[in-house]
Amino acid sequence: MSHLTVTDHRTGAQIEVPITDGTIRATDLKQLKTAPDDFGLMTYDPAFLNTSSCRSSITFIDGDKGILRYRGYPIEELAENCTFLEVAYLLLHGELPAEEQLAVWVNLVKRHTMLHETTKKFLEGFRYDAHPMGMLISTIAALSTVYPESRDIKDPENRSKQIARLVAKMPTITAYCYRHHFGLPYIYPDNDLSFTENFMNMMWKMLEPKYVANPILARALDILFILHADHEQNCSTNTMRAVGSSQADPYVSVAAAAAALSGPLHGGANEEVLKMLDEIGSIESVPAYVKKVKDGHGKLMGFGHRVYKNYDPRAKIIKWTADQVFTVTGTNKKIEIAKELERIALEDEYFVKRKLYPNVDFYSGIIYEAMGFRPELFTVLFAIPRVVGWLAQWQELINDPEQKIARPRQIYTGYAERHVVPMGKRALASKG
């Protein structure tokens, strides 16, 4: 086994720290103390820029090479050859399903697509203009009261049932949030349809006896769901693991993860791309906008990523998917602006040097809008597939004997001990 030799120049002490899988354990550094009652040396890593919080066999990313794999399978192969529910099975169970296994899994999901009637009444309590993400978060959390047995997280069979329920009900909740906004009647799931076709049915069915989804658009949505299903230890997944580590039930844990996803730096990024494209306005204005960004005024939304220092592999697939979608919906001004913006940015030394390549958010919002989804629904669309990744990570956490309740340390920067001064002798408090 490899070791790291650490010398503490405060005391002259030297320790050997084992290196496993390219990492050292932060707790090994506690051996370095300046006094017997010293807690020991800690690491300081805001935002977990260089800290592993778990071992996981679910998703592999090599950001420098632009690689993304689920359970070892390249994302490109899964997007080309599989349905979303196949990929969901892979993430949750570790292997792609055989034909019989897939049939059982699909039927299980279809069996749980309905919402309890009282949950529908809960949704009706929101204002007509309530943001769909707030409705989704609240409704998922409320399902914890509908299925109180979900608290028994140690029972594998019970866990599997709750996982199937969550995967199945996410599209239903999303569609109901959308139709609530427009005062439209809720549409019950149609289990004759595929996962994405059924979602489109619940979103857009009007007076027709049977909703028929466009197969190109349904497949495009399936691909988008595959690309968004998991992405290692991102903000919302880290939240899922942190909340789940307290042994909270999966519904409130998913609600917490969805709350993390709702922020503009995470799930709301594709909506920001559309705002940027609206601001640019035309292909002719792209060079001026790029210059403005280079001069430090504004950001190039949808470019760059915390992990990827190469072209996001999901962005390549989404770009191809966009071309398929526009054969149905027709092209629009935004996609032309986006392509020109990408072309200029990829040739400009300023962006190339900083490794600012298009990420998954750059084209996804354009596709969603072209398909008929409103921008405020984009983050909810992200949550539908990502719940699979959250639940796979949660299940892995539950079965990992090394995992304990999440409890980071801190570096205290406040006052040393001080004492209460009687009221009459206190100075005016400064406003911090």
C-alpha positions in Angstrom: 0.0 0.0 0.0 1.3 3.5 -0.8 1.8 6.0 1.9 2.0 9.8 2.2 4.7 11.0 4.7 3.5 14.2 6.5 5.9 16.3 8.6 4.3 18.7 11.1 6.8 21.6 11.3 5.0 23.0 14.3 6.1 20.0 16.4 8.5 18.1 14.3 6.1 15.1 14.4 6.0 12.8 11.3 3.3 10.4 10.3 2.6 7.9 7.5 -0.8 8.3 6.0 -2.1 5.4 3.8 -3.2 6.3 0.2 -6.2 4.2 -1.0 -7.8 4.8 -4.4 -5.8 8.0 -4.8 -7.2 9.5 -1.5 -6.2 9.8 2.1 -8.6 9.8 5.0 -9.0 13.3 6.5 -9.3 11.7 10.0 -5.8 10.3 9.7 -4.6 13.9 10.0 -6.0 14.1 13.5 -2.8 12.4 14.7 -1.1 15.7 14.2 -1.6 17.6 17.4 0.2 20.5 19.2 -0.9 19.4 22.7 -2.5 16.3 24.2 -5.9 18.0 24.4 -5.7 19.4 20.8 -8.5 18.0 18.5 -5.9 17.4 15.8 -5.4 18.8 12.3 -8.5 19.3 10.1 -8.9 19.9 6.4 -10.7 23.0 5.2 -12.5 22.5 1.9 -15.5 24.9 1.2 -17.9 23.5 -1.4 -16.1 20.1 -1.4 -13.7 21.2 -4.2 -11.3 18.3 -3.4 -13.1 16.1 -0.9 -14.7 12.7 -1.4 -17.6 12.2 0.9 -18.4 8.6 -0.1 -17.5 5.6 -2.1 -19.9 5.0 -5.0 -20.2 2.5 -7.9 -23.0 4.3 -9.7 -21.6 7.1 -11.9 -18.0 7.6 -13.2 -16.9 11.0 -14.5 -13.5 12.0 -16.0 -13.9 15.7 -16.5 -10.6 16.2 -18.2 -11.5 13.6 -20.9 -15.2 14.4 -21.1 -16.3 10.9 -20.0 -19.6 10.0 -18.3 -20.6 6.5 -17.5 -23.5 4.9 -15.6 -22.4 1.7 -13.9 -19.6 1.4 -16.4 -21.7 2.1 -19.6 -20.8 5.1 -21.7 -23.6 7.7 -21.7 -23.5 7.8 -25.5 -24.4 4.0 -25.7 -27.2 4.2 -23.2 -28.7 7.3 -24.9 -28.6 5.6 -28.3 -29.8 2.1 -27.3 -31.9 2.2 -24.2 -35.1 3.7 -22.8 -35.2 5.8 -19.7 -36.8 3.0 -17.6 -34.0 0.6 -18.7 -31.4 3.1 -17.5 -33.4 3.7 -14.3 -33.2 0.0 -13.7 -29.5 0.0 -14.3 -28.8 2.8 -11.9 -31.0 1.3 -9.2 -30.1 -2.4 -9.6 -26.5 -2.3 -11.0 -27.2 -4.1 -14.3 -29.2 -3.5 -17.4 -32.4 -5.6 -17.3 -33.1 -8.7 -19.3 -36.4 -8.6 -21.3 -38.4 -10.2 -18.5 -36.9 -8.1 -15.8 -37.7 -4.9 -17.8 -41.3 -6.0 -18.3 -41.7 -6.5 -14.5 -40.0 -3.2 -13.7 -42.1 -1.2 -16.3 -45.3 -2.8 -14.9 -44.3 -2.0 -11.4 -43.8 1.7 -12.3 -47.1 1.9 -14.2 -48.9 0.4 -11.2 -47.8 3.4 -9.1 -48.4 6.3 -11.4 -51.7 7.4 -9.8 -51.8 9.9 -7.0 -54.0 9.5 -3.9 -57.1 11.7 -4.3 -56.2 13.6 -1.1 -52.8 14.5 -2.7 -54.7 16.1 -5.6 -56.6 18.2 -3.1 -53.3 19.2 -1.5 -52.2 20.5 -4.9 -55.4 22.4 -5.3 -54.5 24.5 -2.2 -51.7 26.3 -4.1 -52.3 29.7 -5.7 -52.9 29.5 -9.5 -49.5 31.2 -10.0 -47.5 29.1 -7.6 -44.1 28.1 -9.0 -44.1 24.4 -10.1 -40.9 23.7 -8.3 -42.3 24.8 -5.0 -45.4 22.7 -5.6 -43.3 19.7 -6.5 -41.1 20.0 -3.4 -44.1 20.4 -1.1 -46.1 17.6 -2.6 -43.2 15.1 -2.5 -42.7 15.9 1.2 -46.4 15.5 1.8 -46.3 11.9 0.4 -44.3 11.0 3.5 -47.6 11.3 5.4 -49.5 9.3 2.7 -46.9 6.4 3.0 -45.8 6.4 6.7 -44.3 2.9 6.3 -41.6 4.5 4.2 -39.8 5.4 7.5 -38.8 1.7 7.8 -35.7 2.3 5.6 -33.9 -0.8 6.8 -36.4 -3.1 5.0 -35.1 -3.7 1.4 -38.6 -4.7 0.1 -40.1 -1.6 1.6 -37.4 0.5 0.1 -38.0 -0.9 -3.3 -41.7 -0.2 -3.1 -41.1 3.5 -2.1 -38.5 3.8 -4.9 -41.0 2.6 -7.5 -43.6 4.9 -6.2 -41.3 8.0 -6.4 -40.1 7.2 -9.9 -43.7 6.6 -11.0 -45.3 9.6 -9.4 -42.8 12.3 -10.4 -44.3 12.8 -13.9 -47.8 12.8 -12.5 -47.1 15.4 -9.9 -45.3 17.5 -12.5 -48.2 17.3 -15.0 -50.7 18.2 -12.3 -48.6 21.2 -11.2 -48.6 22.4 -14.8 -52.3 22.0 -15.4 -53.1 23.6 -12.0 -51.4 26.7 -13.2 -53.8 27.0 -16.2 -56.9 25.8 -14.4 -57.1 22.7 -16.5 -58.5 19.4 -15.3 -56.0 16.8 -14.2 -55.5 13.9 -16.6 -55.2 10.4 -15.2 -52.2 8.3 -16.3 -52.6 6.1 -19.3 -50.7 2.9 -18.7 -51.0 1.9 -22.4 -48.3 4.5 -23.1 -44.6 4.5 -22.5 -43.1 6.5 -19.6 -42.5 9.7 -21.6 -45.6 9.3 -23.8 -47.7 9.1 -20.6 -46.1 12.2 -19.2 -46.9 14.1 -22.4 -50.4 12.7 -22.2 -50.9 14.0 -18.7 -49.4 17.4 -19.7 -51.2 18.1 -22.9 -54.3 16.0 -23.5 -57.4 18.0 -24.1 -60.6 16.7 -25.6 -59.2 13.9 -27.9 -60.3 10.4 -26.9 -56.7 9.1 -26.9 -53.6 11.2 -26.8 -51.0 10.2 -29.4 -47.5 11.5 -28.7 -45.2 12.4 -31.6 -42.6 9.5 -31.5 -39.7 11.8 -32.3 -40.5 14.1 -29.4 -41.2 11.2 -27.0 -37.8 9.7 -27.9 -36.1 13.1 -27.5 -37.6 13.4 -24.0 -36.5 9.9 -23.2 -32.9 10.8 -24.1 -33.0 14.0 -22.1 -34.2 12.0 -19.1 -31.4 9.5 -19.6 -28.8 12.3 -19.7 -30.2 13.9 -16.5 -30.7 10.7 -14.5 -27.5 10.9 -12.4 -24.3 13.0 -12.2 -22.2 11.9 -9.3 -22.0 14.0 -6.2 -23.6 17.2 -7.4 -25.3 19.7 -5.0 -28.7 17.9 -4.9 -27.3 14.4 -4.7 -25.0 15.6 -1.9 -28.2 16.9 -0.2 -30.0 13.6 -0.7 -27.1 11.8 0.9 -26.8 14.3 3.8 -30.5 14.2 4.7 -30.7 10.5 4.1 -27.8 9.9 6.5 -30.1 10.9 9.3 -32.3 8.0 8.3 -35.1 10.3 7.1 -37.6 8.6 4.8 -37.1 8.8 1.1 -39.9 11.3 0.4 -38.6 14.1 2.6 -35.0 13.2 1.5 -36.1 13.6 -2.2 -37.9 16.8 -1.3 -34.7 18.2 0.2 -32.7 17.2 -2.9 -35.3 18.8 -5.1 -35.0 22.0 -3.0 -31.3 22.0 -3.7 -32.0 21.5 -7.4 -34.3 24.5 -7.6 -31.5 27.0 -7.4 -30.4 28.9 -10.5 -26.8 27.5 -10.2 -28.1 23.9 -10.4 -31.3 22.9 -12.0 -32.3 26.4 -13.1 -29.3 26.9 -15.3 -31.0 26.1 -18.6 -33.6 28.7 -18.0 -30.7 31.2 -17.6 -29.4 30.2 -21.0 -32.8 31.1 -22.6 -32.7 34.5 -20.9 -29.2 35.0 -22.3 -30.3 34.1 -25.8 -33.2 36.5 -25.5 -30.8 39.2 -24.4 -28.6 38.6 -27.4 -31.6 38.8 -29.7 -30.0 38.0 -33.1 -27.1 36.1 -34.7 -25.6 39.5 -35.7 -25.4 40.5 -32.0 -23.4 37.4 -30.9 -19.9 38.9 -31.5 -20.8 42.0 -29.5 -22.1 39.8 -26.6 -19.0 37.6 -26.6 -16.9 40.7 -26.4 -18.9 42.0 -23.5 -18.4 38.7 -21.6 -14.6 38.9 -22.3 -14.6 42.4 -21.0 -16.0 41.2 -17.7 -19.6 42.3 -18.2 -22.0 39.4 -18.0 -21.6 35.6 -18.2 -21.7 33.0 -20.9 -24.5 30.8 -19.5 -24.4 27.1 -20.4 -20.6 27.1 -20.8 -18.2 25.6 -18.3 -18.7 23.1 -15.5 -17.3 22.4 -12.1 -16.2 18.9 -13.2 -15.8 18.9 -17.0 -12.8 20.6 -18.4 -13.6 19.3 -21.8 -16.8 19.2 -23.9 -19.6 17.8 -21.7 -20.5 14.5 -23.3 -24.1 15.1 -22.6 -24.0 18.3 -24.6 -23.0 16.5 -27.7 -25.9 14.1 -27.4 -28.3 17.0 -26.7 -27.1 18.9 -29.7 -28.0 15.8 -31.9 -31.3 15.5 -30.1 -32.1 19.2 -30.8 -31.7 18.6 -34.5 -34.2 15.7 -34.3 -36.7 17.8 -32.4 -36.5 20.7 -34.8 -37.5 18.4 -37.7 -40.9 18.2 -36.0 -41.2 21.7 -34.4 -39.3 23.7 -37.0 -36.2 25.6 -36.2 -36.3 28.9 -34.3 -34.2 32.0 -33.7 -32.8 30.8 -30.4 -31.2 27.6 -31.8 -29.5 29.6 -34.6 -28.2 32.1 -32.0 -27.0 29.2 -29.8 -25.1 27.5 -32.6 -23.4 30.7 -33.6 -22.5 31.5 -30.0 -21.0 28.0 -29.6 -19.1 28.3 -32.9 -17.5 31.6 -31.9 -16.8 30.5 -28.3 -15.1 27.2 -29.3 -12.8 29.1 -31.7 -12.0 32.0 -29.3 -8.7 31.6 -27.4 -10.2 33.3 -24.4 -12.8 30.6 -23.8 -10.6 27.7 -25.0 -7.8 28.7 -22.6 -10.3 28.7 -19.8 -11.8 25.3 -20.9 -15.3 26.8 -21.2 -17.2 24.3 -23.3 -21.0 23.9 -23.7 -22.6 21.9 -20.9 -25.8 20.0 -20.7 -27.8 23.1 -19.9 -26.8 24.9 -23.1 -29.2 23.2 -25.5 -31.7 21.4 -23.1 -33.7 24.5 -22.4 -34.1 25.3 -26.1 -35.3 21.8 -26.7 -37.8 21.9 -23.8 -39.2 25.3 -25.0 -39.5 24.0 -28.6 -41.5 21.0 -27.4 -43.9 23.3 -25.6 -42.7 23.3 -22.0 -42.7 26.6 -20.2 -39.4 27.8 -18.7 -40.6 27.7 -15.1 -41.1 24.0 -15.6 -37.6 23.2 -16.7 -36.2 22.5 -13.3 -39.1 20.2 -12.6 -38.4 18.3 -15.8 -34.8 17.9 -14.5 -36.2 16.4 -11.2 -38.3 13.7 -13.0 -35.2 11.7 -14.1 -32.8 12.8 -11.4 -35.0 11.2 -8.7 -33.7 7.9 -10.0 -30.1 9.0 -9.3 -31.0 10.4 -5.9 -32.7 7.1 -5.0 -29.8 5.0 -6.3 -27.4 7.1 -4.2 -29.7 7.0 -1.2 -29.9 3.2 -1.4 -26.2 2.9 -1.7 -25.8 5.1 1.4 -28.2 3.0 3.4 -26.2 -0.2 2.6 -22.7 1.4 3.2 -21.4 0.4 6.6 -19.0 3.3 6.6 -21.7 6.0 6.3 -22.7 7.8 9.4 -24.9 10.9 9.9 -23.4 13.8 7.9 -21.8 16.2 10.3 -19.0 18.5 8.9 -16.6 20.3 11.1 -16.1 24.0 11.1 -13.3 26.6 11.7 -14.7 28.9 14.4 -13.9 32.5 13.6 -16.1 34.3 16.3 -15.3 35.8 19.7 -13.3 34.1 22.4 -15.2 33.7 25.7 -16.9 36.8 26.9 -19.4 37.6 29.6 -22.9 39.2 29.8 -23.0 42.9 30.7 -26.0 44.1 32.6 -28.6 45.9 30.5 -27.9 49.4 31.8 -24.2 49.2 31.0 -24.4 47.8 27.5 -23.3 49.9 24.5 -25.3 50.0 21.4 -24.9 46.8 19.4 -23.3 47.1 16.0 -25.3 45.7 13.2 -23.5 42.8 11.6 
